[in-house]
């Protein structure tokens, strides 16, 4: 396990993030072992349904744009 510098997912405060590995050693693909948050308050926001719904919508919109762009280019 290693620590890397990163930023809180909620407030962008610089933190150390616990990583399982560099992504080449196992199936975790280098993802954090814990949510990348700096405090209990940020953890509560990170785990809230509203935040997860917002992130899912952002991801969906980003993914949709990349598909549309790909279809236009082909």
C-alpha positions in Angstrom: 0.0 0.0 0.0 1.2 3.5 -0.8 0.2 7.1 -0.2 -0.1 9.7 -3.0 -0.9 13.3 -2.9 -4.3 14.1 -4.2 -7.4 16.3 -3.5 -10.6 15.9 -1.6 -13.4 14.9 -4.0 -15.7 17.4 -2.3 -13.7 20.5 -1.3 -10.5 20.1 -3.3 -8.3 20.4 -0.1 -4.9 18.7 -0.7 -4.8 15.3 1.1 -2.8 12.1 1.2 -4.7 9.2 -0.5 -4.1 5.6 0.4 -3.6 3.6 -2.7 -3.6 -0.2 -3.0 -0.9 -0.3 -5.6 0.2 1.6 -8.8 -2.3 -0.2 -10.9 -0.1 -2.8 -12.4 0.1 -5.2 -9.4 -3.6 -6.2 -9.0 -7.1 -5.8 -10.2 -7.7 -2.5 -8.3 -6.3 -0.5 -11.3 -4.6 1.9 -9.0 -7.8 3.2 -7.4 -7.9 4.6 -3.8 -8.6 2.1 -1.0 -10.8 4.7 0.8 -13.0 7.5 -0.5 -10.7 10.5 -1.3 -12.2 12.9 1.3 -10.5 15.1 4.0 -13.1 15.1 6.8 -16.2 13.5 8.2 -18.3 16.3 6.7 -16.9 15.7 3.2 -17.4 11.9 3.7 -21.1 12.5 4.5 -21.5 14.6 1.4 -19.6 12.0 -0.7 -21.9 9.2 0.5 -25.1 11.1 0.1 -27.6 10.1 -2.5 -27.8 13.7 -3.9 -24.0 13.7 -4.6 -24.0 10.3 -6.2 -26.9 11.2 -8.4 -25.2 14.5 -9.4 -21.9 12.6 -10.3 -23.9 9.9 -12.2 -25.6 12.6 -14.2 -22.3 14.4 -15.0 -20.7 11.1 -16.1 -23.7 10.2 -18.2 -23.6 13.6 -19.9 -19.9 13.4 -20.5 -20.2 9.8 -21.9 -23.1 10.9 -24.1 -21.1 13.8 -25.6 -18.2 11.4 -26.4 -20.5 9.0 -28.2 -22.1 11.7 -30.2 -18.7 13.2 -31.1 -17.5 9.8 -32.2 -20.6 9.1 -34.3 -20.2 12.5 -36.1 -16.5 11.8 -36.9 -17.3 8.4 -38.5 
